[in-house]
Amino acid sequence: MVENNLRNKTMSGLFWRFLERCGAQGVNFIVQIVLARLIAPQLYGTIALVTVFTTILQIFVDSGMANALIQKKDADDVDFSSVFYFNMGVCVVLYLGMFIAAPYIAQFYKDSELVAVIRVMSLTLVISGIKNVQQAYVSRTMQFKRFFFATLGGTISAAVVGIAMAYKGYGVWALVAQDLVNKVIDTLVLWFTVKWRPKRCFSFKRLKGLISFGWKILASALIDTVYNNIRQLIIGKLYTTSDLGYYNRGKQLPYTVINNINTSIDSVLFPAMSSQQDDRNRVKTMTRRAIKTSSYIMWPIMIGLAFTSETVVDILLTNKWAQCVPYLRIFCISYAFYPIHTANLNAIKAMGRSDLFLKLEIIKKVVGIVVLLSTMWFGPLAMAYSLLFTSVISQIINSWPNKKLLNYCYLEQLKDIMPYILLSCVMGVCVYTVNYLKLNDILEFIIQVMLGAIVYIGGSRIFKFESFYYVANTLKNMGKK
């Protein structure tokens, strides 16, 4: 009975989280296409530089303490309130730090316009501090339906503001306003729809206990985020803002697709696993299901996007963005491995082993930095290839502890998903042959999508892939509900 209840809550949560991500990213995807046609690549490079700094500092808000609240078995209002006040204090300090540092960052990149942009965009840190504990409460209680309305409201409002300002010629400020409005509306909707409010209580003892778990997750996320964004800082310094714009755009398109699936699974899987942390067999079953199902969905999408990248860029972004195609292909392959990363790391966190989580991050990033330093002098494309290489190595490292924790080793995981990888590659080759027909871009893309779906779904039925029937039955059951 308890197991069925958990499964129902998990599937319901996954449904609403996926619907939220698809809705938000769908609107955002359309907005980004419109903005890419109105705004030059070098302006995207400028905003990408600022986003690197705010993204890194955002880790102090989003990671660590929120994960600790979700993982703790008996977290109550004292825990949540203590974290809320602590987070708000941290956010104010972070904003003041960015306000003071803005002129120095602008001087380093020799762009005086960055000062005002940094100071305005950094306001998102304070806004995120307000909603962070609300998000943790929603995740812990698995009320993911709340995220749907909050995120969609913020995304739609931001879309209207961003497009209107870009059309009026505000350039980089259209992108700044879009991000800021998104965060504000998202926070307001979540604040008024979630019943939890901070109480007039604060416990250093409780906070200390949460920090003992959370600081390792925070440190891990900080290392990971700095590492993932350092390439953009280096490109912005050693090369041109246009190079950074192409790199960032090539990364953004597959990330938008993968983020819908991966974020949905990640946010639902961790609290679900945490509730079963005393049952290792159950955690292993959930980890295996997550890897198999998400890989079955992600691999054909990423391979399909990689093989149709030239057509997709021409249709959506116009030929002025053609130089982002190589980056897009590299990131598609890199992101296809995300299911193994996500599921293994969630299992480690759910088992309360934040110490292992931190050690893994340190090992991965040492390897990654060595590879990055070896390739950064050979151009942005070489740096992108280095990320692909380290992504493959990282999935092996992430899975290593679960050989002992869950008796689920990397070779077993790879064996579980290899049929999906092979079928996706066959599908990709079939899709690519359509290019030789020299058709109109839109007609060519439609044929490629249809052919890809026929080959992959048909192959799934012929080879009787278990994940195909699992996904089909899950969708059927959701449709009945």
N, C-alpha and C positions, 0 to 999 in steps of 0.2 A: 504493500500500500504506500509506504513511504517512498519506495523507489519509483513507483508510477507517478506519485505527486511531484517528485523532483524532475522526472523526465518531462512531465507536462509543463512545469514552470520553466524548465530549460528551453523546450521547444517554443513555448509562447514568447519567452524572452528573446530567443534567437529570431523569431518571426518579426517582432516589433523592432528589434535593433537593426535587423537587415532592412526592413521597410523604411526605417528612419534614415539609415545610411544611403539607401538607394534614392529616396526622395530628396535628401539634402544634396548628395553628390550629383544627382541628375540635374537639379536646378543649377548647382554650382558649375557643372560641366558646360551647360548651355551659356552661362554667364561668361565663363572663361573663353569660350569660342568667340563670343561677341567682343569681349575686351581685347583678345589677341588680334582681332581685325582692326580695332580702333587705336591700339597702343603699340608703339614700336618695341622691338625685342630688347633694346638697351634699357628702356624704362623698367621692363620686367627684371632685368639684371640688377637695377638699383634697388627695387623692392625686395629682391631675393637676398641681397646683402643684409638688409635690416631684419628680415624675417629670420635669418640665421641666429641673430643675437636674442630676439624675443623667444624663439623656439627653445633655445638652450635654457634661458631663465625660466621658461614655462615649466620645465621639469621640476623645479623646486615647488611648484604649485600642484602639478598633476600627479606626481609620483611619490612613492614613499609612504606618506601618512595616509593617503586615501587607500592604498593597497593594504596597509596595516589594519585599517578599520574594517575592510572587507574580510580579511583573513582571520581576525580575532573572533573566537567562538562566542564570547559573551559581551560584545561591545554594546554600550548603552549610551544614554544622553550625555553623561559626564564625559565619556570618551569623544563623542562627536563634537560637543561644545568646546572642549579643550583644544581639539585639532582646529576647529573653526577660528578661534581667536589667535591661535599660534600662526595659522596660515595667513591671516589678515596682516599680522605684524610683519611677517616675512615679505609679503607682497609689496607693502609700502616701502620697506627698505630696498627691495629690488628696483622699484620704480625710481626712487631717488638716486640710486646708483646709476641707472641708465640715463637719467636726466643730466647728471653731472658728467658722465662719460661721453655723451653725444658729440661734443665738439672734438674730442680727441679721436673718436672713431672716424668722424668725417675728415679730419686732417690726415689720418693714416691712409684713407682711400682717396684723398685729394678731391673730395666732392662736398662742398659746403651745404648743398641742399639736404644732405643726410641729417643734419642737426635737428631740424624741425620734424622731419619724418620719423626719426628715432623717438623723439620725445612724445609725439602723438601716438605712435603705434605701441609704445611701451605701456600706455594706459590699459591695454588688454590684460596686463599682468594683474592689476588690481581687480579688474572685473572678474577674471578667472578665479581669484581668491575667494570671491563672494560665493560663487557657484560650486566650487570644488567639493565641499563636504556634502552639498545637496546631491551631487552626482554619485558620491560614494554611498550615500544612504539609498538612493534609487537602485544602484547595482547590488548592494547587500540584500535588499528586500526583493530584488528582481522585478521591480516595477518598470520595466524598460519601455512600456507604452508612453511614460512621461517624456522620455527623450525624444520620441517621435514629434510631438507637438512643439517642444522647445526648439529643437534643431531646425525643423522645417520653417517655423515662424521666423527665426533669425536669418536663415538662408534666403528666404523670399524677400524679406525686407532689405537685406544687404544687396541682393541682386538689383532691385529697383534703384537704390541709391548709387551703386557702382556704375551701372550702365548709363544712368542719367548724367552723372558727372563726367564719365568718359566721353559721352556724346557732346557735352558742352566744352570739352577740351581741357579738363583739369589734369589730364595725364596721370602721373604717379599718385596724386591725391585721390583719384577715383579708387585705386587699389587700397589705399590706406583707409578711406571711409568705408569701403565694403567690409574689410576685416573688422573694424571697430563696431560698426552697426550690427554685424552678425553676432559678435560676442555680447553686446548689450541686450539685444532682444532675446537671445538664447537664455541669458541669465535671468531676465525679468520673467519670462514665461515659466521657467523651471522653478523660480522662487515662489510664484503664485500658485503653481499646480501641485507642488510637493508640500505635504503637511509639516514636515520637520522644520523646526526653528531652533537656533542656538539658545540654550538656557543660560541663566545667570549662575554658571558654575564653571570652575576651572580646577583641574588637578594636575600638579606637576608630576605626581607619582604615576598617574595613568599615562600622561604624555611621555614620560620616560620609558615606560613599557612599550608603547607604540613605536617610539623612536628606535628602540633596540632592534625591532624588525624592519621598520620603514627606512632607516637610513641606508641600509644595504641596497634596498630596491632603488632608492633615490640615487645613490652613487652609481649603481649599474645603469640606470636610465640616463644619468648625466653623461657618463662615459660614452654610452651608445649614441646619444644625440650629438654630442660634440664631435665624435668621430664621423657620424653620418653627414654632418654639415660642414666639416672642416674643408672638404673638397671645394665647396662653394666659396668659402673665404679665400682659399688659395687661387682659384680661378679668377675671382674678382680682383686679386692683387697682382698675379703674374700675367694674366691675359686681359681680355676686354670684357666690358659689361654685356656686349652682344654675345660673346662666347658663353658667358654665364646664363644669359637669357635662353640660348639654345639648349644648354645642358639642363637647365631647370625645367624647360618646357618638355623636353624628351623624358624627363623623370616624372613630370606631373601627370601626363596622360595615363600611363599604366598604373601609377600610384592611385589615381582617382578610382580606377576600376577595382584594383586589389583591396583598397582601403574599405570599400563597402563590405566585402566578404570577411576580410581579416579582422577588422574592428568589431564587427558583429560577433564573430566567434570568440575573439579575445575577451570582450567585455562580459559575455555570458558564461564562458567556459571557466574563468577563474573563480567567480563566486560559487558556481556549481561544484567544481572540484574541491574548493575549500570546505564546503559542507560535508564532503565525504572523505576528508583527509585521514581519518582513522582506518579506512578500508582501502588498502593499497590495490587490491584486485579491481575494485570499482574504479579507482583513479586511472589504472592502466587501461581498462576498457574504454573509459571516456577519452583518454589521450589517443588511443588507437582509432576510435571512431572519428575524432576531430581531424586527425592527419589524413585518413583515407577519404573522408567525405569532402573536406575542403580542397584536397589535392585533385580529386576527381573534377571539381568545379573550376579550380583556378588554372590548372595546366592548359586545357584547351583554349581558355580565354586569352591567356598570355601568349601562347604559341600562335594563335590565330591573329592577335594584334601585331605580333612581331612580323609575321609574313605578309600582312596587309598594310604595314606602316606607311609606305609611300602614298598609297591611295587615301588612307585615312587623313594624313597630314594635308594633302592637296584639297580634300573635300572640306575639312573642318577649319584649317588654319590658313589656307592659301599657300602659294609657292614660296612666299617670303620666309616661311619657317622650315623650308626643306632641309636645312642643315641640322635640324633636331632629330631627323630620322635615325641615324646611327645610335644616338643616345637612347632613343625610344626602344630600339631592339635590344640593346644591352640590358636596360632596366626591366624589360618584360621577362627575360630569362632569370634575372636576379630575383625578382619578386615572386616568380613561380615557386621558389623554394620556401616561401614564408610559412606555409602550413606546418612544416617540421619545426621551424624556429618557434612559432607561437605556441603550439601544443606542448612541446617539451618544456619551455620556460614556464608556462602556466602550471604544469604539473609540479615543477620544482618549487614554485612559489606557494602553491596550495599545500604542499607537504611541510611548509614552514621553513624551508631551507634557503632563506635569503642569503646566507653566507656563501652557499654554493653558487647562487645566482650572481653574486658580486665577483667571485673568483673566475667564473666563466667569462664575464664581461672583460675583465682585465686581460685574460689570456687572448681572447679574440681581438681585442684592440691593439695589443702589442704586435700581434701578427699583421693586423691591418695597417698600422702605422708604418711598419717596416716596408710593406708592399707599396703604400702610398708614397713614401719618401723616395722609393726607387723609380716611380713612374711619373711624378709630378712635373719633371723637367721635359717630358716628351709630349706635352699637350693635354687638353681636357679629355680627348677621346681615350688616351692611354690611362688616365685617372679613372674613367668610367669602367674600362676593362678590369682595372685592379679591384674595383668594388665587386664586380661579378665573381672574380676569383675568390675574394675573401668571403663572399656570401656562401659559396659552396663549402669552404673550409669551416665556416661558422656553424653551419647546420650539423656538421659532424661533432663539433665541440659541444653544442647545446644538447645533443642527444646523449652524450657520454654518461652523465650521472644517472640517467634513467635506466641504464643497463643494470645498475645495482638497486636503485630505489624502486623500480617497477618491473624489473626483469624484462625490459623492452629495449633491445639494443638497436643501434643505427641500421645494421644490415637487415634486421627484421622490418624496420620501418621502411627502408628503401624497397624491400621485397613487396611490401604492401602497396606501394604507389607506382612501382615500375611499369605495370601494364598501362596505367593511365598516361604516363610520360611517353611511352612508345606509341600508343594510339594517337596522342596529341601531335607527335612529330609526323606521323603518317598523314594526319589530317592537314598539317601545315604545308607539307609538300604538295598535296592535292590542291589546296587553296592557292598556292603560289603559281601553279601552272596556268591559272586563269589570266595572269598578267600578260601572257603571250598572245592573248586574243586581241589586245589593243582596243579595248572597248572604252566607252565613256566611263569616267571615274565612278559615278554613282551606280550605273548599271553593273560595272565590274565588281564593286563592293557588295552589292546585293547578291550577286551570283556567288561570290566567295563566302559570304555568311551562310547562305542556304546550303552550299556544298559542304562547308565545314560542319554544319549541324547534322547533315545526313550521314557523313562519314563517321563522326564521333558517336552519335546516338545509335546509328546502325551497328557500328563496331561494338558498342557496349552491349547491345542485345545479342549479337552473334557470339561474343566471348563470355556472355552471362556475367558481367561485372556486378558484384554484390552491391557496390556503392550506387550504381545506376538504379537498382530496384529500391534501395534505401531512400534515395532522394525522391524518386517517383512516389513512393508510398507516403513519405513525409508530406510532400506537397498535396497529395490527395487528401490526407487526413486534415491538413490545415484548411483545405478548401471546404471540407464538410463542416468544420467548426465556424 
